[in-house]
Amino acid sequence: MLKTTLRSLWRRKTFTFLNILGLSVGMGACLVLFLLIRYERSYDTYHTKLDRIYRVTTAYTEGPDGNQFFQGVPVPLVASLRQAFPQFEKVAAVDGALNSQFTIPAPGGDKKIRDDAGVFYAEAGIFDIIDQPWLAGEPATALAEPNTIALDASVATAWFGDWKDAMGKTILLNHALPLKITGIMTDPPGNTDLPMRMVMSFATDPDATNTNWHNTNGKFNCFALLKKGEDIRQVAASMPAFAGKYFDNKSPGQKTSYYCQPLRAIHADVTMGSYSGKKAPTPMLWALGIIGAFLVLIACINFVNLATAQSASRAKEIGVRKVLGSPRIRLVGQFLGETGMIAFFSLLLACIIAELALPYFRNLLHEDISFRIVPLFLLGIWLAVTVLGGLYPAFVITGTDPVRAIKNTLASPKGLFLRRLLVVSQFVIAQLLMIGTIIVIQQFHYLRTMPLGFDKDAEALVRVPQDSLSKAHYAYLKNRVLGIPGVLDASLCSDPPSSRRTMTSSFSFKGKQQDFDIVIRRVDPDFLRTFHIDLAAGRLPFANDTPREYLVNETTAHELGYRHAADILGQSIDVMGGRYPVVGIVRDYNSGTPMNRIPPLILSPQLSSYEYLALRFDPSRVGDVMKTVRATWEETFPQDAYEQEFLDEKIAQYFTMQTATEKLIAVFAGIAILVSCLGLYGLVAFMVVQKTKEVGIRKVLGATVRSILVLFSREFTLLICLAFLIAAPIGYILMNKLLQSMDNRIHIGWDVFAWVIGSSILFAWMTVGYRAVRAALANPIKALQYE
């Protein structure tokens, strides 16, 4: 049977090539999506105690937006959890370190390295919770004392040439604090939301002694290990009462509690942040999985169409076999064998396609996706393609009447309606992906180009050192930079106008605790002028090193019940222990990311919180300006490493995941269109065979080539239009529902659907044009001799 199958496939080379091409592309795309989904689902699954590891987060309820969750917790929560919940075997604090500079002694001169990625303060107990083995040192003792640090092997090797040489060495944090290297860890894998590359002892953390329960920061997290046999639901049920000891949850307004989030859920949860900054929402992974299944389904539909299109040419073969005594079950087995063989070769080619495509997706998604074969998945996809693609054609073709087949008097094969239905189904799927792709592209373009309420072009951000001695030189540096030709304005600030990092706090107004939080930004009085942010009413605060007066945005005034924002001027706000008057109203600008709504915002000066010197420059002189700025900065802070970034580039980084998603959907939508067009080619091939004699008669009677082309194009054009009538409302409903979940969104216009139907028809005509023209130009004498 194998020999017969191979001979049959070789005899119909075009048919075999088209099937292998369609199936391999569809299966290859499905395989890539499977590898991507498997990788995203593998985040932190390597921990041996995974099912008992939780991150304790803050839960706010009864605010205007309902339940809200925040990944940060107050510092004193950690010690209180240990006492209040014996169900936890271990509880450990982890605090992300920001704006860290390390000075490493070297023979040729000290190396200055600024690095924030994977730098933490942590309690040693975290290594009893997660799996990150140590190559040297013991966590319990190595991180017990202040001024100690553990490095992963890659960092230690990069700094000292060999990680073994790093043990016992002393480095400097922010050129002032000596840190002794007391441990070497293995490198954290790429698929973790807790990428610990440099871990300083928790006793070194300046925030370790914070006892304020109302001060929460997203970088301070708490991880807990549940004891074996304990039920996390009992812990969750006790959390509100536990929080009630420290918060007045009986009075009206916002209520605070705590929530135990499974470690495995962090990567998929978009409501809370993570240390990796990466997210893969479960709905997105489901959507990618469905797209992968649809691509394989479209490829199988192609196979069915192409196989049944060959039914007339193979009818005589089947008739002869039946006359010679071949049972139908054997013939069915032969056709399934042919399908299985084609599916096998297609799967091999699909693996090659996936291997070649993975580097593109690694770069696109910034993920270390590896090509590791999963035998069960490959076997499953092979069986699915063999059964879905081969079963129906096998029974249709082997069901022919042998006598009529030998005489070439077969009527039109059965199943023409089903084949048309399959083509419609193909294009419904393809057009749904096209609609989704266009709307996603339009939405992301809107977010990238929407007015932000400030100037992001020709704006630079220069990091300033955080030690107390350096802070005394901030004003000196700013004045020197303002004297550089080409520098137009400068400001000291804790964050640029738009920032992912958000410090929020509860606050009181007119003696009443409010039921929403306010975002706090520390800026000097030149901040608004530097970024061209408008002052709607009032005045700027007087220059000061600490808060004495507040600026608020229009949203804050409206949330507090003022119809006219200026009416809040002169009123006092009590936030983070400071009660000061509002002296100015800032016009609303996007202080978070463009994807989010504008939150209530308060601006005030505070020298101790400044992290950036922001400056606006003449764009025609950017090279000379930034070179001089760097020289000036290095003269002022010779012991620190210089670091700069441009605001427009920083904002562009917000769209890294969105851009990757946009390209990902576009790639697979294109594949769906490509494979669907192969299906159309199969349908036209079938039509050419069925209408051979009809075309010959029409040409003898004077039909033009154009009329013959219309004969073939009319049907598939109608099928594509029918598919569009199904896909358009479904696509509109699904995408409109998706857009409703976004704060800033576009409105779906008619142009989306016009482009989809127009391009679908154009692609289809381009696909079948050659086959139709060839049929129209065929010799009518040969066509009349067809039977």
C-alpha positions in Angstrom: 0.0 0.0 0.0 2.9 2.4 0.7 4.2 1.9 -2.8 0.8 2.6 -4.3 0.3 5.6 -2.1 3.7 7.2 -3.1 3.0 6.4 -6.8 -0.4 8.0 -6.6 1.0 11.2 -4.9 3.8 11.5 -7.5 1.4 11.1 -10.4 -0.6 14.1 -9.1 2.4 16.4 -8.3 0.5 19.7 -8.5 -2.2 18.4 -6.2 0.4 17.0 -3.8 2.4 20.2 -3.8 -0.6 22.4 -3.1 -1.7 20.2 -0.3 1.7 20.0 1.4 2.2 23.7 1.0 -1.2 24.6 2.6 -0.9 22.1 5.3 2.7 22.8 6.2 2.0 26.6 6.4 -1.1 26.1 8.6 0.6 23.4 10.8 3.8 25.5 11.0 1.9 28.5 12.2 -0.1 26.4 14.7 3.2 24.9 16.0 4.7 28.4 16.5 1.6 29.5 18.4 1.7 26.4 20.5 5.4 27.0 21.4 4.6 30.6 22.3 1.6 29.7 24.4 3.6 26.9 26.2 6.4 29.3 27.0 4.1 32.0 28.4 2.3 29.4 30.4 5.6 28.1 31.8 6.4 31.3 33.8 7.5 30.3 37.3 6.3 26.7 36.9 9.8 25.4 37.6 9.4 26.0 41.3 9.0 22.8 43.2 6.6 24.4 45.8 4.7 26.3 43.1 1.2 25.2 44.4 1.9 26.6 47.8 3.6 29.9 46.8 1.5 33.2 47.0 2.1 36.9 46.7 0.2 38.9 49.2 -1.2 42.0 47.6 -3.3 44.9 48.7 -7.1 44.9 47.9 -9.2 48.1 47.9 -12.9 47.8 47.9 -16.0 50.0 47.7 -14.3 52.7 45.7 -15.9 54.3 42.7 -14.3 51.7 40.4 -15.3 48.7 42.6 -12.7 46.2 43.7 -9.1 47.2 42.9 -5.8 45.4 43.5 -2.3 46.6 43.9 0.8 44.5 44.0 2.5 46.6 46.7 2.0 46.2 50.5 3.1 48.2 53.5 6.5 47.2 55.0 5.1 46.3 58.5 2.7 43.8 56.9 5.4 41.1 56.5 6.2 40.8 60.2 2.5 41.0 61.1 1.7 38.1 58.7 4.2 35.9 60.4 2.5 36.4 63.7 -1.1 36.4 62.6 -1.1 33.4 60.2 0.7 30.2 61.4 -0.7 28.6 58.2 2.3 30.2 56.4 5.5 28.2 56.6 7.6 31.1 55.3 6.9 34.8 54.7 9.6 37.0 53.0 9.8 40.6 51.9 11.2 41.6 48.5 11.8 45.2 47.6 12.9 46.3 44.1 15.9 48.6 44.2 15.7 51.6 41.8 18.4 53.9 40.3 21.2 51.6 41.5 24.8 52.3 40.6 27.5 49.8 41.5 31.2 50.6 41.6 33.5 47.6 41.0 37.2 47.8 41.8 39.4 46.8 38.9 43.1 47.0 38.2 42.8 49.5 35.4 40.3 51.7 37.3 37.0 51.3 39.0 34.1 50.3 36.8 30.8 52.1 37.2 27.7 50.2 36.3 24.1 51.5 36.6 21.6 48.7 36.6 18.0 48.5 37.8 17.0 45.2 36.2 16.8 42.3 38.7 18.2 44.3 41.6 16.5 43.7 44.9 16.6 44.0 48.7 15.2 40.7 50.1 14.9 38.6 53.2 16.8 35.3 53.0 13.6 33.4 53.5 12.7 34.1 49.8 15.1 31.4 48.8 13.2 28.8 51.0 10.1 29.7 48.9 11.4 29.9 45.4 13.9 27.7 43.5 17.1 29.6 42.8 20.1 27.5 43.9 23.3 29.0 45.2 26.7 28.1 43.8 28.5 29.6 46.8 27.4 30.8 50.2 24.2 30.1 52.1 21.2 32.5 52.0 20.4 32.1 55.7 23.9 33.4 56.7 25.0 35.3 53.6 22.1 37.8 53.7 21.8 38.0 57.5 23.9 41.0 58.0 23.6 44.6 56.6 25.7 45.6 53.6 25.8 42.2 52.0 24.9 41.2 48.5 24.5 38.0 46.4 25.0 38.0 42.6 24.0 35.6 40.0 26.8 33.8 38.1 26.4 35.9 34.9 26.7 39.2 36.7 29.6 38.0 38.8 31.4 36.7 35.7 30.8 40.0 33.9 32.2 42.0 36.8 35.1 39.9 37.9 35.9 37.6 34.9 35.1 34.4 36.9 32.2 34.1 39.4 34.5 32.3 41.8 36.7 35.3 42.1 33.7 37.5 43.2 33.2 35.9 46.6 34.4 38.1 49.4 35.0 41.1 47.3 33.6 44.5 48.3 31.7 46.8 45.9 30.1 50.2 46.4 26.4 51.0 46.0 25.8 54.5 44.8 29.5 55.2 45.4 29.0 55.4 49.1 27.7 52.2 50.6 30.1 49.2 50.8 28.6 45.8 50.0 30.4 42.6 50.6 29.7 39.8 48.1 28.7 36.8 50.3 26.9 34.6 47.8 26.7 33.5 44.1 23.3 32.3 42.7 22.4 30.5 39.6 21.1 32.6 36.8 17.3 33.0 37.0 15.5 31.6 33.9 13.9 33.9 31.4 10.4 32.6 32.2 10.1 34.1 35.7 8.4 37.2 37.1 11.0 37.3 40.0 14.3 37.7 38.1 16.7 38.0 41.0 20.1 38.9 39.6 21.5 40.9 42.4 20.0 40.6 45.9 21.0 42.8 48.8 20.2 41.8 52.4 16.9 43.2 53.6 18.8 44.9 56.6 20.5 47.1 54.0 17.2 48.4 52.6 16.6 52.0 53.8 12.8 51.2 53.8 13.2 48.2 56.1 12.3 50.1 59.2 9.2 51.8 57.7 6.2 51.3 60.1 3.6 53.3 58.2 0.7 51.0 57.2 -0.7 53.6 54.8 2.5 53.8 52.7 2.4 51.2 49.9 4.7 51.0 47.0 4.5 48.7 44.0 8.1 47.7 44.3 7.7 46.3 47.8 6.2 42.8 47.6 5.5 40.1 50.0 5.8 36.4 49.2 4.5 33.5 51.4 4.7 29.7 51.4 1.6 27.9 52.6 2.2 24.9 54.9 1.3 21.5 53.5 -2.2 20.6 54.2 -3.4 24.1 54.9 -6.2 25.7 53.0 -5.6 29.1 51.4 -9.3 29.8 51.5 -9.2 29.9 55.3 -6.4 32.5 55.1 -8.3 34.6 52.6 -11.4 34.5 54.8 -9.4 35.9 57.7 -7.7 38.7 55.7 -10.5 41.4 56.2 -10.4 41.0 60.0 -6.6 41.1 59.9 -6.6 44.3 57.9 -9.3 45.8 60.2 -6.7 45.9 63.0 -4.7 48.5 61.1 -7.3 50.3 58.9 -10.6 51.9 59.8 -12.8 49.8 57.4 -16.0 50.6 59.3 -16.2 54.3 58.2 -17.5 55.3 54.7 -14.9 55.4 51.9 -12.2 53.1 50.7 -11.7 49.8 52.6 -8.4 48.0 52.6 -7.8 44.3 52.8 -5.2 41.8 51.5 -5.4 39.1 48.8 -3.3 36.0 48.3 -2.4 35.8 44.6 -1.0 32.4 43.4 2.5 32.8 42.0 1.4 31.0 38.8 -1.3 33.7 38.3 1.0 36.7 38.3 2.1 36.5 34.7 -1.5 36.4 33.4 -2.9 39.1 35.7 -2.9 42.5 34.0 -4.5 44.2 37.0 -1.3 44.1 38.9 2.3 44.6 38.0 5.3 42.3 38.3 9.1 42.7 38.6 9.6 41.3 35.1 7.2 43.8 33.6 5.9 41.2 31.2 2.3 40.0 30.9 0.5 37.3 28.9 -3.2 37.6 29.7 -5.1 34.3 29.6 -7.7 35.7 27.1 -4.8 36.6 24.7 -3.4 33.1 25.0 -6.8 31.6 24.3 -7.2 33.8 21.3 -3.8 32.7 20.0 -4.8 29.1 20.6 -8.0 29.5 18.7 -6.2 31.2 15.8 -3.8 28.2 15.7 -6.7 25.8 15.6 -8.4 27.8 12.9 -5.3 27.9 10.7 -5.1 24.1 10.8 -8.8 23.9 10.1 -8.5 26.2 7.1 -5.6 24.0 5.8 -7.8 20.9 6.2 -10.6 22.6 4.3 -8.2 23.2 1.5 -7.3 19.6 1.5 -10.9 18.6 1.3 -11.6 21.0 -1.6 -8.5 19.9 -3.5 -9.2 16.2 -2.9 -12.8 16.4 -4.1 -11.7 18.5 -7.1 -9.7 15.4 -8.1 -12.7 13.1 -7.8 -13.6 13.2 -11.5 -10.1 12.5 -12.6 -9.8 9.5 -10.2 -13.3 8.1 -10.7 -12.2 5.8 -13.5 -9.3 4.5 -11.3 -11.7 3.8 -8.5 -14.2 2.1 -10.9 -11.5 -0.2 -12.3 -10.3 -1.1 -8.7 -13.9 -1.9 -7.7 -14.5 -4.0 -10.7 -11.3 -6.0 -9.9 -12.7 -6.7 -6.5 -11.2 -4.1 -4.2 -13.5 -3.6 -1.1 -14.5 -0.1 -0.3 -12.9 -0.2 3.1 -9.6 -0.9 1.5 -10.0 2.0 -0.9 -10.9 4.3 2.0 -7.8 3.1 3.7 -5.7 3.9 0.7 -7.1 7.5 0.6 -6.5 7.9 4.3 -3.0 6.6 3.8 -2.4 9.2 1.1 -3.7 11.9 3.5 -1.6 10.6 6.3 1.5 10.6 4.1 0.8 14.1 2.9 0.2 15.2 6.6 3.4 13.5 7.6 5.5 15.3 5.0 3.7 18.6 5.8 4.4 18.1 9.5 8.1 17.7 8.8 8.1 20.8 6.7 6.0 22.6 9.4 8.7 21.8 12.0 11.3 23.4 9.7 9.1 26.4 9.1 8.6 26.8 12.9 12.4 26.5 13.6 13.2 29.1 10.9 10.4 31.5 12.2 11.2 31.3 15.9 14.2 33.8 15.8 11.8 36.4 14.4 9.3 35.8 17.2 12.0 35.8 19.8 13.1 39.2 18.7 9.5 40.4 18.3 8.4 39.3 21.8 11.7 39.5 23.6 11.2 36.0 24.9 13.5 33.1 24.9 11.1 30.7 23.1 12.8 27.4 22.3 11.9 24.8 19.8 11.4 21.7 21.8 9.4 18.9 20.2 6.3 17.7 22.1 5.6 14.2 20.6 2.0 14.1 21.9 1.2 17.5 20.3 2.8 16.5 17.0 1.0 13.2 17.0 -2.3 14.9 17.8 -2.0 17.4 15.1 -1.0 14.7 12.5 -4.0 12.6 13.5 -6.4 15.6 13.4 -5.2 16.6 9.9 -5.4 13.1 8.6 -8.9 12.5 9.9 -10.3 16.0 9.2 -8.7 16.3 5.8 -9.0 12.7 4.6 -12.1 11.1 5.9 -14.7 13.0 3.8 -12.9 12.9 0.5 -12.2 9.2 1.0 -15.8 8.3 1.4 -17.0 10.6 -1.4 -14.5 9.4 -4.0 -14.8 5.7 -3.1 -18.6 6.0 -3.3 -18.7 6.4 -7.1 -20.6 3.9 -9.3 -17.9 1.8 -11.0 -19.8 1.3 -14.2 -20.6 4.9 -14.8 -17.1 5.9 -13.7 -15.5 3.6 -16.3 -17.9 5.0 -19.0 -17.1 8.6 -17.9 -20.9 9.2 -17.4 -20.7 10.4 -13.8 -22.9 13.3 -12.9 -21.5 16.1 -10.9 -20.1 14.7 -7.7 -22.0 15.0 -4.5 -21.0 17.5 -1.9 -20.7 20.7 -4.0 -22.8 22.6 -1.4 -20.5 21.4 1.3 -17.4 22.5 -0.6 -18.9 25.9 -1.1 -19.8 26.0 2.6 -16.2 25.2 3.5 -14.8 28.0 1.3 -17.3 30.4 3.0 -16.1 29.1 6.4 -12.5 29.7 5.4 -13.1 33.3 4.4 -15.2 34.0 7.5 -12.2 33.1 9.6 -9.8 34.9 7.4 -11.9 38.1 7.3 -12.5 38.0 11.1 -8.7 38.0 11.5 -8.4 40.8 8.9 -11.0 42.9 10.8 -9.3 42.3 14.1 -5.9 43.1 12.6 -7.0 46.4 11.1 -8.8 47.6 14.2 -5.9 46.7 16.4 -3.5 48.6 14.1 -5.8 51.6 14.1 -6.2 51.5 17.9 -2.5 51.3 18.6 -1.8 54.1 16.0 -4.4 56.2 17.9 -2.6 55.6 21.2 0.8 56.3 19.7 -0.4 59.6 18.1 -3.0 60.9 20.6 -2.4 64.2 22.3 -0.8 63.6 25.7 -1.2 67.1 27.1 2.6 67.8 27.1 5.5 68.0 24.8 7.4 64.8 24.4 9.7 65.8 21.6 13.1 67.4 22.2 12.9 66.4 25.8 15.7 64.5 27.6 15.9 62.9 31.0 19.2 62.6 32.8 19.4 60.5 36.0 20.8 62.2 39.1 22.5 60.4 42.0 20.4 59.6 45.0 22.9 60.0 47.9 22.4 62.9 50.3 25.7 64.6 49.3 24.8 64.6 45.6 21.3 66.1 46.3 23.0 69.2 47.6 24.4 69.8 44.1 21.1 69.4 42.1 20.5 73.2 41.9 24.1 73.8 40.9 23.9 71.2 38.1 20.5 72.6 36.9 21.9 76.2 36.7 25.0 75.0 34.8 22.9 73.1 32.3 20.6 76.0 31.7 23.7 78.0 30.7 24.5 75.5 27.9 23.6 76.9 24.4 20.7 75.0 23.0 19.2 74.1 26.4 15.8 75.9 26.5 14.5 74.8 29.9 15.3 72.4 32.7 13.5 70.9 35.7 14.1 68.5 38.5 11.5 65.8 39.0 10.8 62.4 40.4 9.3 61.1 37.1 8.7 62.4 33.6 5.1 63.6 32.8 4.2 60.1 31.5 5.5 57.2 33.6 4.6 53.5 34.2 5.8 53.9 37.8 3.0 55.3 40.0 3.2 56.4 43.6 -0.4 56.7 45.0 -1.7 57.5 48.4 -5.0 57.8 50.2 -5.8 61.4 51.2 -8.2 63.6 53.1 -10.1 66.6 51.9 -12.0 68.9 54.2 -11.4 66.5 57.0 -12.9 63.5 55.1 -11.0 60.5 54.0 -11.7 60.1 50.2 -12.7 56.9 48.6 -10.1 57.1 45.8 -6.3 57.4 45.8 -4.3 60.2 44.2 -1.1 60.0 42.2 1.8 61.9 43.7 4.6 63.4 41.6 7.5 65.5 43.0 8.5 68.3 40.6 10.1 71.7 40.9 8.3 74.9 39.7 9.9 74.8 36.2 8.3 71.4 35.4 5.3 72.8 33.6 7.3 75.2 31.5 9.9 72.5 30.6 7.2 70.1 29.2 4.8 72.8 27.9 2.0 71.7 30.3 -0.7 74.3 30.7 -1.7 75.9 34.0 -5.5 76.3 33.9 -5.9 78.5 36.9 -3.9 79.8 39.9 -0.2 80.0 40.1 2.9 77.9 40.5 4.2 76.9 43.9 7.1 78.9 45.3 10.5 77.3 45.0 11.1 75.0 48.0 12.9 71.8 48.9 9.9 70.4 50.7 6.1 70.5 50.0 4.4 73.7 51.2 1.8 74.2 48.4 0.1 71.8 45.9 -0.8 71.8 42.3 -3.6 69.4 41.3 -5.0 68.5 37.9 -8.5 69.1 36.7 -9.6 65.5 37.3 -8.8 65.8 41.0 -11.1 68.9 41.3 -13.9 67.2 39.4 -13.6 64.0 41.4 -13.9 66.1 44.6 -17.1 67.5 43.4 -16.1 70.8 41.8 -17.8 71.6 38.5 -15.3 74.4 37.8 -11.8 73.2 38.7 -10.7 76.7 39.7 -13.1 76.6 42.7 -10.7 74.2 44.5 -8.1 76.9 44.8 -7.2 77.8 48.4 -8.6 74.5 49.7 -6.2 72.2 51.6 -5.4 68.6 50.9 -4.0 66.3 53.6 -1.8 63.6 51.9 1.2 61.6 53.3 1.2 63.6 56.5 1.3 67.0 54.8 -1.7 69.4 54.8 -1.2 72.2 52.4 -3.3 74.5 50.1 -4.0 74.1 46.4 -2.5 77.1 44.6 -2.8 76.0 41.0 -4.8 73.8 38.6 -2.9 71.9 35.9 -4.8 71.0 32.7 -5.3 67.3 32.5 -2.4 65.5 30.8 -1.6 61.8 30.5 0.5 61.2 33.6 0.4 57.4 33.3 0.6 55.6 30.0 -1.5 56.4 26.9 -3.5 53.2 27.5 -4.9 54.4 30.8 -7.4 57.1 31.8 -6.0 60.3 33.4 -6.0 59.7 37.2 -6.3 62.3 40.0 -2.9 63.9 40.3 -1.0 66.1 42.8 2.3 67.9 42.1 4.6 69.3 44.7 8.3 70.0 45.2 10.5 67.6 47.3 14.2 67.6 46.8 14.7 64.2 48.4 12.5 62.5 45.8 14.0 63.9 42.6 15.5 61.3 40.3 15.8 63.1 37.0 17.0 66.4 35.5 14.7 66.9 32.6 15.6 69.4 29.9 14.1 70.7 26.7 16.6 71.4 24.0 16.9 72.8 20.5 16.4 69.7 18.3 18.7 71.1 15.6 21.6 71.0 18.1 20.9 67.8 20.0 24.3 66.2 19.4 26.3 69.2 20.7 23.8 69.9 23.5 23.8 66.4 25.0 27.6 66.1 24.7 28.0 69.3 26.7 25.3 68.2 29.2 27.2 65.0 29.8 30.5 66.8 30.3 28.9 69.1 32.8 27.2 66.3 34.6 30.4 64.3 34.9 32.2 67.4 36.3 29.6 67.8 38.9 29.3 64.1 39.8 32.6 62.5 38.8 32.0 59.4 40.9 28.7 58.4 39.2 27.8 56.8 35.9 26.0 59.1 33.4 22.7 57.9 32.1 20.3 59.7 29.7 17.2 58.8 27.7 14.8 60.8 25.5 11.2 61.1 26.5 9.7 60.2 23.1 11.8 57.0 23.1 10.7 56.2 26.7 7.0 56.6 25.7 7.6 54.4 22.6 8.6 51.6 25.0 5.1 51.6 26.4 4.0 50.1 23.1 6.6 47.3 22.9 4.0 44.6 23.8 1.3 46.3 21.8 3.5 46.5 18.7 4.4 42.8 19.1 0.8 41.9 19.4 -0.1 44.0 16.4 2.6 42.2 14.3 1.7 38.8 15.7 -1.9 39.1 14.7 -1.0 40.6 11.3 1.3 37.7 10.5 -1.2 35.0 11.3 -4.0 36.9 9.5 -1.8 37.0 6.4 -1.2 33.2 6.8 -5.0 32.7 7.0 -5.6 34.7 3.9 -2.8 32.8 2.0 -4.1 29.4 3.0 -7.7 30.4 2.2 -6.7 31.6 -1.3 -5.2 28.1 -1.8 -8.7 26.8 -1.0 -10.2 29.1 -3.6 -7.7 27.7 -6.1 -8.9 24.2 -5.3 -12.5 25.3 -5.9 -11.7 26.8 -9.2 -9.7 23.7 -10.2 -12.8 21.7 -9.4 -15.0 24.1 -11.4 -12.7 23.9 -14.4 -12.9 20.2 -14.5 -16.7 20.2 -14.1 -17.3 22.9 -16.8 -14.8 21.8 -19.4 -17.4 20.8 -21.9 -19.6 23.8 -21.0 -16.7 26.2 -21.7 -16.0 24.5 -25.0 -19.7 24.9 -26.1 -19.8 28.5 -25.0 -16.7 29.4 -27.0 -18.0 27.7 -30.1 -21.2 29.7 -29.8 -19.1 32.9 -29.6 -18.4 33.5 -25.9 -15.6 35.9 -25.2 -12.7 35.3 -22.8 -14.2 38.0 -20.6 -17.5 36.2 -20.3 -15.7 32.9 -19.4 -13.8 34.7 -16.7 -17.0 36.1 -15.3 -18.4 32.6 -15.3 -15.7 31.4 -13.0 -15.3 34.6 -10.9 -19.0 35.1 -10.2 -19.3 32.1 -7.9 -16.3 32.7 -5.7 -17.0 36.4 -5.5 -20.5 35.6 -4.2 -19.0 33.2 -1.7 -16.6 35.8 -0.5 -19.4 38.3 -0.1 -21.5 35.8 1.7 -18.5 35.2 4.1 -18.2 38.9 4.6 -21.9 39.2 5.5 -21.2 36.7 8.3 -17.8 37.9 9.4 -18.6 41.7 9.5 -21.2 41.7 12.3 -19.3 39.1 14.3 -16.1 41.0 13.9 -17.8 44.3 14.9 -19.4 42.9 18.0 -16.2 41.2 19.2 -13.8 44.1 18.5 -16.3 46.7 19.9 -16.5 44.6 23.1 -12.7 44.5 23.3 -12.4 48.3 22.7 -15.0 49.0 25.5 -12.5 47.6 28.0 -9.9 50.3 27.1 -9.9 53.8 28.5 -8.7 55.5 25.3 -10.2 54.0 22.2 -11.2 54.5 18.6 -14.6 54.1 17.1 -14.9 51.4 14.5 -15.6 53.0 11.1 -17.0 51.7 7.8 -13.6 52.0 6.2 -12.5 48.9 8.1 -15.1 46.7 6.4 -14.7 48.3 3.0 -11.0 47.5 3.1 -11.7 43.9 4.2 -14.2 43.1 1.5 -12.2 44.9 -1.2 -8.9 43.2 -0.3 -10.6 39.8 0.0 -12.0 40.0 -3.5 -8.7 41.3 -4.9 -6.6 38.5 -3.3 -9.1 36.0 -4.5 -9.0 37.2 -8.1 -5.2 37.3 -8.0 -5.3 33.7 -6.8 -7.6 32.1 -9.3 -7.0 34.5 -12.2 -4.3 32.2 -13.8 -6.4 29.1 -13.6 -9.5 30.8 -15.0 -7.6 32.5 -17.8 -6.1 29.2 -18.8 -9.5 27.6 -18.9 -10.9 30.5 -21.0 -8.1 30.3 -23.5 -8.2 26.5 -23.9 -8.9 25.0 -27.3 -12.7 24.4 -27.6 -12.2 21.3 -29.8 -10.3 19.6 -27.0 -13.0 20.7 -24.6 -15.7 19.1 -26.7 -13.7 15.9 -26.9 -13.4 15.8 -23.1 -15.9 13.0 -22.8 
